[in-house]
Amino acid sequence: MRRSAGLLLALAFAAMPACKRAVPPAGPENKLVVFAAASLRDAFTTMETDFVWEHRGVEVIFNFAGSQQLRTQLGQGAPADVFASADRTNMDALIQSSKAVPVIFARNEPVVVVTKDAATKVHTFADLPAAERIIIGVPEVPIGRYTLQILDRASKKLGPEFRRGVEAKIMSRELDVRHVLAKVTLGEADAAIVYASDARVARDRVAVVPIPPDVNVIAEYPISVVANPAHPQLARAWIEFVLGKGQQALLDAGFQAPAKASPAP
């Protein structure tokens, strides 16, 4: 009897590791590191839940920041598996020496956000100079570069005095779009140009003023496996997920679908 009990106990302990192996603990071999533009924070963190459900035991680690900051970090050797940029410029600069082929997975439309008080004066894009304190992104960050392109187009459409009026009210330039948005939601500025997806995050705190299509630019978001990823299979799996099931999370977050899921030229 004692021998039988001992045998059963031994068998029970022997079975325990087998149960654990079905859902392995997160470790270096099953971590995915994703560097992504700040505007992707809400959509990507939403996707994470379903991705992890399909890839049990995988831990997704995000680094959200301005695309130019992420490109610099990656260029200096920061470990990552995937890079998702808010523009082609930073992506192209990063992968020019590798064989990676980025894919456009989403688009985004810049809009003007204003505080509820400022909304009494800024009804249309042409009214933007009426805002007392305006925030934009630095030229190196995608939203900053898009803003300058919008102001260039607006100068031709609305006259050079429009741009001069806007620039006279700019009180600071921020390193990523979420910092631009925060200045308005915290009441530290009256108006800013951000993406439609960011405006949706703050829709209960700001008013949204559309930018006319003949003045606006549409941001295209490329994604790619980085050079020499530590986890290439997981990196490819994440990109496939973003291009497939993840598209609904992007649409829900205020992004637009890509013209087609194809390599960026």
C-alpha positions in Angstrom: 0.0 0.0 0.0 2.7 2.4 0.9 4.6 1.6 -2.3 1.4 2.2 -4.3 0.7 5.6 -2.6 4.3 6.7 -3.3 4.0 5.7 -6.9 0.8 7.7 -7.3 2.4 10.7 -5.7 5.4 10.5 -7.9 3.1 10.2 -11.0 1.1 13.3 -9.8 4.3 15.4 -9.5 5.6 14.1 -12.8 2.3 15.3 -14.5 2.5 18.9 -13.1 5.3 20.2 -15.4 3.4 18.8 -18.5 0.4 20.9 -17.5 2.5 24.0 -17.2 4.1 23.5 -20.6 0.7 24.0 -22.3 0.9 27.8 -21.4 4.6 28.6 -21.0 5.7 31.5 -18.7 6.7 34.6 -20.5 10.5 34.7 -21.1 13.1 36.0 -23.5 12.1 33.3 -26.1 8.4 34.4 -26.1 8.5 38.2 -25.8 7.6 40.5 -28.7 9.0 44.1 -28.6 7.0 46.6 -30.7 8.1 50.1 -31.3 5.1 52.2 -32.4 4.1 55.8 -33.1 2.4 57.5 -30.1 -0.8 57.8 -32.0 -1.1 54.0 -32.2 -1.2 53.5 -28.4 -4.9 52.9 -28.0 -5.4 50.7 -31.1 -2.3 48.5 -30.5 -3.0 48.0 -26.8 -6.5 46.9 -27.8 -5.1 44.5 -30.3 -2.7 43.0 -27.7 -5.5 41.2 -25.8 -6.6 39.2 -28.9 -3.1 38.6 -30.1 -2.0 37.2 -26.7 -5.1 35.0 -26.7 -4.0 33.5 -30.0 -0.4 33.2 -28.9 -0.6 31.9 -25.3 2.4 32.7 -23.1 3.6 35.6 -25.3 4.3 38.9 -23.6 4.0 42.0 -25.9 6.2 44.9 -24.8 5.3 48.3 -26.4 7.5 51.4 -26.7 5.2 54.3 -27.8 6.9 57.6 -28.8 7.3 60.0 -31.7 8.4 58.1 -34.8 11.6 60.1 -35.1 12.5 59.2 -31.5 11.9 55.5 -32.1 13.9 55.6 -35.3 16.8 57.1 -33.4 16.6 54.5 -30.6 16.5 51.7 -33.1 19.4 53.2 -35.1 21.4 53.3 -31.8 20.8 49.6 -31.3 17.7 49.5 -29.1 16.3 45.9 -29.2 13.0 45.5 -31.0 11.2 43.2 -33.3 8.7 45.5 -35.1 8.6 49.2 -36.0 5.3 50.9 -36.8 5.8 54.5 -38.0 3.3 57.4 -38.5 5.1 58.3 -41.7 7.3 56.8 -44.5 10.2 59.1 -43.9 11.3 57.7 -40.6 10.6 54.1 -41.8 12.6 54.6 -45.0 15.5 56.1 -43.0 15.6 53.1 -40.7 15.4 50.2 -43.3 17.4 51.7 -46.1 20.3 49.3 -45.3 18.2 46.2 -44.7 16.0 44.0 -46.9 12.8 44.7 -44.9 9.8 45.6 -47.0 7.4 47.9 -45.0 3.6 47.6 -45.5 1.1 50.4 -45.3 -1.4 49.2 -42.7 -3.5 52.3 -41.8 -4.1 56.0 -42.7 -4.9 58.9 -40.4 -6.4 62.4 -41.0 -5.1 65.5 -39.2 -7.8 67.7 -37.6 -7.9 70.7 -35.4 -8.8 70.2 -31.7 -9.9 73.2 -29.6 -10.9 73.7 -26.0 -14.7 74.1 -25.4 -14.1 77.8 -24.7 -12.0 78.4 -27.8 -14.7 76.6 -29.9 -16.8 79.8 -29.6 -14.2 81.6 -31.8 -12.8 78.7 -33.9 -15.7 77.4 -35.9 -13.8 76.5 -39.1 -10.2 75.9 -40.1 -10.0 79.4 -41.5 -10.7 80.7 -37.9 -7.6 79.0 -36.5 -5.6 82.3 -36.1 -8.3 83.4 -33.7 -7.1 80.9 -31.1 -4.8 82.7 -28.6 -2.5 79.7 -27.9 -1.6 77.1 -30.5 0.4 73.9 -30.2 2.0 71.9 -33.0 4.6 69.2 -33.3 8.3 69.7 -34.0 9.2 69.4 -37.7 11.0 66.1 -37.1 7.9 64.3 -35.8 5.3 63.2 -38.4 2.4 65.4 -37.1 4.7 68.4 -37.1 5.8 67.8 -40.7 2.2 67.2 -41.7 1.2 70.4 -40.0 3.8 72.4 -42.0 2.5 70.9 -45.2 -1.0 71.9 -44.2 0.1 75.4 -43.5 1.9 75.6 -46.9 -1.3 74.5 -48.7 -3.4 76.9 -46.6 -1.2 79.8 -47.5 -2.0 79.2 -51.2 -5.7 78.7 -50.5 -6.4 81.2 -47.7 -3.6 83.6 -48.3 -0.2 84.1 -46.6 -1.7 86.1 -43.8 -3.5 82.9 -42.5 -0.1 81.2 -42.0 1.4 84.3 -40.4 -1.6 84.5 -38.1 -1.2 80.9 -37.0 2.5 81.0 -36.5 2.2 84.2 -34.4 0.1 82.2 -31.9 2.3 79.1 -31.6 3.4 78.8 -28.0 5.3 75.5 -28.2 6.3 72.6 -30.4 6.1 69.1 -28.9 7.9 65.8 -29.5 4.9 63.6 -30.3 1.2 64.0 -31.0 0.0 62.9 -27.6 2.0 65.7 -26.0 0.4 68.1 -28.5 -3.0 66.8 -27.5 -2.3 66.9 -23.8 -1.6 70.7 -23.9 -5.1 71.3 -25.1 -6.9 68.8 -22.9 -5.1 70.2 -19.9 -6.1 73.8 -20.8 -2.5 74.9 -21.4 -3.3 75.7 -25.0 -6.5 76.6 -27.0 -5.9 74.7 -30.2 -3.7 72.1 -31.9 -3.4 70.0 -35.0 -3.5 66.3 -34.2 -4.7 63.1 -35.8 -8.4 62.1 -36.0 -7.6 59.1 -33.8 -6.2 61.3 -31.1 -9.1 63.6 -31.3 -11.4 60.6 -30.7 -9.5 59.8 -27.5 -10.3 63.3 -26.1 -13.7 63.8 -27.7 -15.3 64.5 -24.3 -12.8 67.3 -23.6 -12.3 69.0 -26.9 -14.2 70.2 -30.0 -13.0 69.0 -33.4 -12.7 71.2 -36.4 -12.1 69.4 -39.7 -9.4 70.6 -42.1 -10.7 71.0 -45.7 -9.6 68.2 -48.0 -7.9 70.5 -50.5 -5.7 71.7 -47.7 -5.2 68.6 -45.6 -2.8 65.7 -46.0 -3.4 62.1 -45.2 -0.8 60.3 -43.0 0.1 56.7 -44.1 1.4 54.3 -41.5 4.0 51.7 -42.5 5.0 48.7 -40.4 8.0 46.4 -40.8 10.1 43.8 -39.1 13.3 45.5 -37.9 16.8 44.3 -39.0 17.9 41.3 -37.0 14.9 40.9 -34.8 15.3 38.6 -31.7 11.9 37.1 -32.4 11.3 37.0 -36.2 8.3 34.6 -36.1 6.4 36.6 -33.5 7.3 39.8 -35.4 5.7 38.4 -38.6 2.7 37.1 -36.7 2.1 40.6 -35.2 2.2 42.2 -38.6 -0.1 39.7 -40.1 -2.5 40.3 -37.2 -2.4 44.1 -37.7 -3.1 43.6 -41.4 -6.0 41.2 -40.7 -8.0 41.0 -37.4 -6.4 44.2 -36.1 -7.9 46.4 -38.8 -11.2 46.6 -36.8 -9.4 48.0 -33.8 -7.8 50.6 -36.0 -11.1 51.6 -37.5 -12.7 51.8 -34.0 -9.8 54.0 -32.9 -10.5 56.5 -35.7 -7.9 55.4 -38.3 -8.8 54.8 -41.9 -8.1 51.6 -43.8 -5.1 51.6 -46.1 -5.8 52.0 -49.8 -4.6 48.4 -50.0 -2.3 46.3 -47.8 0.7 46.6 -50.0 4.4 47.3 -49.7 5.3 50.9 -49.4 7.0 52.2 -52.5 
